[in-house]
């Protein structure tokens, strides 16, 4: 909504939504043990790749930058799939067994 409010002012806003990123944060927080980081099916980007994607999106005036193809697919799934499907998938990726 802020990006929309800024239209016509010459100021843009880009929200960067990175997926799993190879940083020291994952190890320090224990998140590196979660399926999001351990699965070979989930690509992990480097901080430089995430920064470049965010920078390019910002320079192109895009209001949202979701890095990586799989992350974009998952984000779209959240919009089109019912919650009874999308919530358990999210919980699985975050290491919380589905109820």
C-alpha positions in Angstrom: 0.0 0.0 0.0 2.9 2.3 0.6 4.2 1.7 -2.9 0.8 2.7 -4.2 0.7 5.8 -2.1 4.1 6.8 -3.5 3.0 6.7 -7.1 3.7 9.9 -9.0 6.1 11.2 -6.3 9.3 9.9 -8.0 9.9 7.7 -4.9 9.6 3.9 -5.3 9.4 1.2 -2.8 10.5 -2.4 -3.4 9.8 -5.2 -0.9 12.5 -7.9 -1.1 11.2 -11.4 -0.3 14.2 -13.8 -0.3 13.9 -17.5 0.2 16.6 -19.6 1.8 19.8 -17.6 1.7 23.3 -19.0 2.5 24.3 -16.8 5.4 25.6 -17.4 8.9 22.2 -16.6 10.3 20.9 -20.1 9.4 23.6 -21.8 11.4 23.5 -19.3 14.3 19.8 -19.6 14.7 19.6 -23.4 14.2 17.5 -22.9 11.1 20.1 -24.8 9.0 18.5 -28.0 10.3 15.1 -27.1 8.9 13.9 -28.8 5.6 13.9 -25.3 4.0 17.7 -25.4 4.3 18.5 -29.1 4.2 16.3 -30.1 1.2 18.2 -30.5 -2.1 14.9 -29.5 -3.8 15.1 -26.0 -2.3 17.7 -23.8 -4.0 19.7 -21.6 -1.6 20.9 -18.3 -2.9 24.0 -16.4 -1.9 23.6 -13.0 -0.3 25.1 -11.4 -3.5 22.4 -13.1 -5.6 19.7 -11.9 -3.4 21.1 -8.4 -3.3 21.4 -8.3 -7.1 17.8 -9.5 -7.5 16.6 -6.8 -5.1 18.6 -4.1 -6.7 17.4 -5.0 -10.2 13.8 -5.1 -9.0 14.2 -1.7 -7.4 15.8 -0.2 -10.4 12.9 -1.5 -12.6 10.3 0.0 -10.2 8.9 -3.4 -9.2 7.0 -3.2 -5.9 7.8 -6.8 -4.9 10.8 -8.9 -5.6 10.5 -12.6 -4.8 13.9 -14.3 -5.4 14.2 -17.6 -7.1 11.7 -19.5 -9.3 10.7 -21.9 -6.5 10.0 -19.1 -4.1 7.8 -17.4 -6.8 5.9 -20.6 -7.3 5.4 -21.1 -3.6 4.2 -17.5 -3.2 1.7 -17.9 -6.0 0.5 -21.1 -4.5 -0.4 -19.2 -1.4 -2.7 -17.0 -3.4 -4.4 -19.8 -5.4 -4.4 -22.8 -3.1 -6.8 -23.3 -0.2 -5.2 -22.8 3.2 -5.8 -26.5 4.1 -3.2 -27.3 1.5 -0.8 -24.3 1.7 -0.6 -24.2 5.5 0.6 -27.9 5.9 3.2 -27.4 3.1 4.5 -24.3 4.8 4.6 -26.1 8.2 6.5 -29.0 6.6 9.1 -26.7 5.1 9.6 -25.0 8.5 10.1 -28.3 10.2 6.8 -28.3 12.1 4.9 -31.6 11.6 1.4 -31.1 10.2 -1.4 -31.7 12.8 
